[in-house]
Amino acid sequence: MEVAKMVGCSQKSVAKILKKHRLTGTVRDLAIPRRPRVTTKRQDNLLVRKCKKDRFKTAIQIKTEVLSEYSIKLSTSTVQRRLRGAGLFGRNREGSPALLSSTKETDFPSQDRTSIGILKNGQELCSVTNLGSYCILMTGEPTSGG
């Protein structure tokens, strides 16, 4: 009781701490048992190297590549977690409807359109069309003639 008053906590807390010290020899929290990791540090580094080699590869592509080359079976979410842990974060491609092949120019009102052609040596390399809240970048081989 005197210790509890000196420390400024309840008598029950002091009793728990003393019991823990008698049983374990320390008052530190014990390590919480966790599920074992599927990959080793070496395999984690392999995933990071694969991703850095081609930054546009998806986790599914990396997983498939690692399975075929090294026979290491991993889930897609494991690959994603390992890459995020290494500071590599995935990016989604811009998913506006204007970039989808099913979208037609007629889906947007003509009064909202503005087009800019980008030229090099007098030939159009690409054109950017503003369709209100969407932009379409159209590229192609430069054509000669008219």
N, C-alpha and C positions, 0 to 999 in steps of 0.2 A: 504493500500500500504506500509506503514511503517513496519507493522508486517512481510509482505512478504520479505522485504529487510533484516530485522533483522534475520529472520529464514533462509533465503537463498533458498526460493522456490517461485513458481509462486503465483500471486494474486488469481487465480482461485482455487488453492489448499487450500489456507487459507480460502477462502469463503466457500468451501465445508466442511471443518473441523468445522468451526463455525456453519454452518447450521445443521450439524449432532449433534453437542453438544446441540444446542437449541431444536432439536426434541427429542433426546433420553436421554439427560442428561449425556452422556459419549461420548468419541471419539473412544472407542474400537469397533472392528468389532462385529456385531451381530452374534449369532449362526445361522448356516445354517440349515434349517429344513431338516431332513433326514428321510428315510423310517424307520418305527419302526422295532425293532428286533423281529424275530420270536420266539427266545428262551429267557428264563430268565437266570440269573446267575446260578441258581440252576440246570437248565437243561443243561447248558454248563458244569457244574461240573460233571453231570451224564455222559455226552458223554466222558469226559476226563477219568473218572473212568473206563468206559467200555473199552476204548482203552488201558489203562494201565494194565487192568486185562489180556488182551490177545493182545500183540503188533502186532500180525500177522493178526488181523481182518481188513477187508476192511471197508471203509466208508459205503458201501452198506449193509454189514452185521450188522454194528452198527445201521444203520438207521432202518433196519428190526427188529432188536432186541428191540429197543426203541419203535417202533410202536406196536409190539405185547405185550410187558410188561407194557407199560405206556400209550398207545394210543396217543402218541405224533407224529404227522405227520410232517416229515422234509424232505427236499430235500437232495440228496447226497452231493451237493455242499455246503449246509449249514453245514453239519457234517464236511466236509473237512475244511471249513473256521474256524469253532470253534476249531478244533483240531490244526490247524496251529497257531491260535491265542494263544493257550496254549503251543506252542513250540513243538508240536508233528507233525512230518513231515512223510509222507508216503514214503515207499520205493518200487520200482518195483522189482519184482523178476528178477533174471538174465535171460534175454530172448535170449540167444544165440541159434542158430538152433540145436546145439548138444544136448540141453536139451529137445528138443521137441520129442514126440513119433514118429512123421513121419520121422525123420532123421535116416538114416541107416549108419552103418560104411562104407558101400561101396561108400557113397557120398564123402569120403575123400580119397586122395591118400595114399597107404600103406607105402610109403617111409617116410612120415611125422609122422608116429605113434611112440610113445614111451609109454610103459606101466609100471606102478609101482604098485606092489601088497603090501598092508598093512596087515601085519600078526600079530596075537596075539595067543600065545601058539601054534604056528605052523599051525594055520588055517587062511585062507585069509578072512579078514573082508570086505575089499573093494579094488577096484583097480582104479587108476587114469590113464586115457589114454589121452595123448596129441596128438591132431590131427591138428598140425600146429597152427592156431590162436584160436582153441577151445579146451577145456578140458572136458572130460566126467568123472564123478564120478559114478562108478557103485557099489552099495551096495547090500547086500543080506544076507540071513541067511548063516552062515558058514556051509559048507557041509563036511561030512566026506567021506573019500574014494576018488576014483579017477577018 
